[in-house]
Amino acid sequence: MRDSAAHLFARLVEIVRVLRSPEGCPWDRAQTLASLKPFVLEEAYEVLEAIDGADQRALGEEIGDLIFEGVLLAQLGTERGEFTVTDALRSVVDKLVRRHPHVFGDAVRASTPEEVLGRWEEVKARERSDAASTKTTLSGIPKTLPGLLRAWEMGTRAAAVGFDWERASDVLGKIEEEVAELRQAVERDPAAGRDEIELEMGDLLFAIANLSRKLGIEPEAALRRANDKFTRRFTALERRILERGGALQQTPLDAMEVEWERIKGEEDGGDQ
């Protein structure tokens, strides 16, 4: 069928091949694996934005754009004689079947998402162990991941082999410990101890990312919500001051804080 997923995917692969051909588009022909990196990130974040905004129409479009980036990368791999889009598809299909023995194999059916996640990490750990003796539990985690997501993944992999806090409340104790150490570093000498302060701040953020993991809250998503909330409230604050003929730079902090509290109270639910 002309509108089937298989037909449309094959057509996309062919379109990308033509775009990269000598008769194709100069811009597409000029791209390299390195030059495409920011576009891949941009499309991935636009998918996240559509999800966060519950915009299903935009989500469908952004998923298509993200798939296009994947096909374009695979076309470059084909031209370099390294891999094809078929290789990429075969890899993910085999991986999904292999990592879901409770669905496609004879393993006992999983009853909860948490149980599935545990098995998934166990399978990945075995794959890393079988691949090469130099592979370790934390091997393969991209350094380019956002810091909170990388900390989340590191904690997840460590937990899969039993290195984890027993309860989420235990992580709160670690966070309190890191806050105390950060406070001590700041109070000693903020200027001279900048490197130490940075290390302590990193330890605190790492502990917070692991608390998110224990609570089942993806930290980047939580931070995006906080960023959006701050943007909404600060923009409302700025507009109100401008409407009164004022300017943020000339408004005393205590006056801004009074308006800030008023805006928070006016929002639905009065969340903090």
C-alpha positions in Angstrom: 0.0 0.0 0.0 1.3 3.4 -1.0 0.5 5.0 2.4 1.8 2.1 4.5 4.7 2.8 6.9 7.0 0.5 5.0 6.3 2.2 1.7 6.7 5.7 3.1 9.9 4.8 4.9 11.3 3.3 1.7 10.3 6.5 -0.1 12.1 8.6 2.5 15.2 6.6 2.1 15.1 7.1 -1.6 14.4 10.8 -1.3 17.4 11.2 1.0 19.6 9.3 -1.4 18.6 11.6 -4.2 19.2 14.7 -2.1 22.7 13.5 -1.4 23.4 12.6 -5.1 25.3 14.9 -7.5 21.9 15.9 -9.0 20.5 16.6 -5.5 20.5 19.5 -3.0 23.8 21.4 -2.5 23.0 21.9 1.2 22.3 18.2 1.8 25.4 17.2 -0.2 27.6 19.4 2.0 26.6 17.8 5.3 28.9 15.6 7.3 28.4 13.5 10.4 29.8 16.3 12.5 27.7 19.0 10.9 24.5 17.1 11.5 25.0 16.8 15.2 23.3 20.1 16.2 20.4 19.3 13.9 19.9 15.9 15.6 19.9 17.5 19.0 17.6 20.3 17.8 15.0 17.8 16.5 15.2 15.6 19.6 14.5 18.7 21.8 11.7 19.8 19.6 10.1 16.3 20.1 10.4 16.9 23.8 8.9 20.3 23.6 5.9 18.9 21.7 5.5 16.2 24.4 5.7 18.8 27.2 3.2 21.0 25.5 0.8 18.1 24.8 0.8 19.2 21.1 0.0 15.9 19.3 0.0 17.5 15.9 3.4 19.0 16.4 4.6 15.8 17.9 3.8 13.8 14.8 5.7 16.3 12.7 8.7 16.5 14.9 9.0 12.7 15.1 9.1 12.7 11.3 11.9 15.3 11.3 13.8 13.2 13.8 13.4 10.1 11.7 14.7 12.1 8.7 17.8 12.9 10.6 18.4 9.3 11.3 17.9 8.3 7.7 20.3 11.1 6.6 23.0 9.9 9.0 22.5 6.4 7.6 22.9 7.6 4.0 26.2 9.2 5.0 27.2 5.8 6.5 26.3 4.1 3.2 28.3 6.5 1.2 31.3 5.9 3.4 30.9 2.1 3.1 30.5 1.7 6.8 26.8 0.8 7.4 23.4 1.2 5.7 20.0 2.1 7.0 19.2 -1.6 6.7 22.0 -2.4 9.1 20.7 0.2 11.6 17.2 -1.2 11.4 18.5 -4.8 11.8 20.5 -3.7 14.8 17.6 -2.1 16.7 15.2 -5.0 15.8 17.6 -7.6 17.0 18.3 -5.6 20.2 14.6 -5.1 21.0 13.9 -8.8 20.6 17.0 -9.8 22.6 16.2 -7.4 25.5 12.6 -8.5 25.7 12.8 -12.2 26.4 9.7 -11.9 28.5 7.8 -10.9 25.3 9.6 -12.6 22.4 11.3 -15.5 24.3 10.4 -18.0 26.9 11.3 -16.0 30.0 8.7 -15.5 32.7 6.4 -12.6 31.9 7.2 -9.3 33.7 4.3 -7.9 35.7 5.5 -4.3 36.4 7.5 -1.6 34.5 10.1 -1.7 37.3 10.6 -5.4 36.8 11.1 -4.8 33.1 13.6 -2.1 33.7 15.6 -4.3 36.0 15.7 -7.1 33.4 16.6 -4.6 30.7 19.6 -3.4 32.6 20.7 -7.0 33.4 20.6 -7.9 29.7 22.5 -4.8 28.8 25.1 -5.6 31.5 25.6 -9.1 30.0 25.9 -7.6 26.6 28.6 -5.3 27.7 30.4 -8.1 29.5 30.2 -10.4 26.4 31.3 -7.7 24.0 34.8 -7.2 25.3 36.8 -7.6 28.5 37.5 -3.9 28.4 33.8 -3.0 28.7 32.6 -1.9 32.1 29.3 -1.2 33.6 29.5 2.5 32.8 31.0 2.0 29.3 29.1 3.5 26.4 27.2 6.3 28.3 27.5 9.3 25.9 29.5 12.1 27.4 27.4 14.5 25.3 24.3 13.6 27.3 22.9 16.5 29.4 24.6 16.3 32.8 21.4 15.3 34.7 20.5 12.6 32.2 24.1 11.2 32.3 24.0 11.0 36.0 20.6 9.3 35.8 21.9 6.7 33.4 25.1 6.1 35.5 23.0 5.6 38.6 20.6 3.2 36.7 23.5 1.1 35.5 25.2 1.0 38.9 21.8 0.0 40.5 21.4 -2.8 38.1 24.5 -4.5 39.6 23.4 -3.8 43.2 25.2 -0.5 43.9 22.4 1.7 45.0 20.6 3.2 48.0 18.0 1.0 49.4 15.3 3.7 49.7 14.7 7.1 48.2 14.8 8.6 51.7 18.4 7.4 52.0 19.3 9.7 49.1 17.8 12.6 50.9 20.4 12.0 53.6 23.1 12.1 51.0 21.7 15.4 49.6 21.8 16.9 53.0 25.4 15.8 53.5 26.3 17.4 50.1 24.5 20.6 50.9 26.5 20.9 54.2 29.8 20.3 52.4 28.9 22.9 49.8 28.0 25.4 52.5 31.3 24.8 54.2 33.2 25.4 51.0 31.3 28.6 50.2 31.7 30.0 53.7 35.5 29.3 53.8 36.3 31.5 50.8 34.1 31.7 47.7 36.8 33.2 45.5 39.8 31.2 46.5 37.9 27.9 46.7 36.1 28.1 43.4 37.4 24.7 42.2 36.3 23.0 45.5 32.9 24.7 45.3 32.4 23.4 41.7 33.3 19.9 42.8 30.8 20.1 45.8 28.1 21.5 43.5 28.6 18.6 41.1 28.3 16.1 44.0 25.1 17.8 45.0 23.6 17.7 41.5 24.7 14.1 41.1 22.9 13.2 44.3 19.8 15.1 43.2 19.8 13.2 39.9 19.9 9.9 41.8 17.0 11.0 44.0 15.0 11.7 40.8 15.9 8.2 39.6 14.8 6.6 42.8 11.5 8.5 42.7 10.9 7.6 39.0 11.1 11.3 38.0 13.2 12.0 34.9 15.4 14.9 36.1 15.7 16.8 32.8 11.9 16.8 32.4 11.5 18.0 36.0 14.0 20.8 35.4 12.3 21.8 32.1 9.0 22.2 34.0 10.7 24.3 36.6 12.4 26.4 33.9 9.0 26.9 32.2 7.4 27.9 35.4 10.1 30.4 36.2 9.9 31.9 32.7 6.1 32.2 33.0 6.2 33.9 36.4 9.2 36.2 35.7 7.7 37.3 32.4 4.4 38.2 34.2 6.4 40.1 36.8 8.3 42.0 34.1 5.2 42.9 32.2 3.4 44.2 35.3 6.2 46.4 36.2 6.5 47.8 32.6 2.7 48.4 32.5 3.1 50.6 35.5 5.7 52.6 33.8 8.6 51.1 35.7 11.7 49.1 34.8 13.1 46.0 36.3 16.5 47.5 36.8 15.1 50.4 38.9 12.6 48.2 40.9 13.8 47.4 44.4 14.2 43.7 45.1 11.6 43.7 48.0 9.0 45.2 45.6 9.7 42.5 43.0 9.4 39.8 45.6 6.0 41.1 46.7 4.8 41.0 43.1 6.4 37.6 42.7 4.4 36.2 45.6 1.2 37.8 44.2 1.8 36.1 40.9 2.4 32.7 42.5 -0.8 33.0 44.5 -2.8 33.9 41.4 -1.7 30.8 39.5 -4.0 27.8 39.6 -3.3 25.6 42.6 -1.0 28.2 44.1 2.0 25.7 43.6 5.3 26.8 44.9 
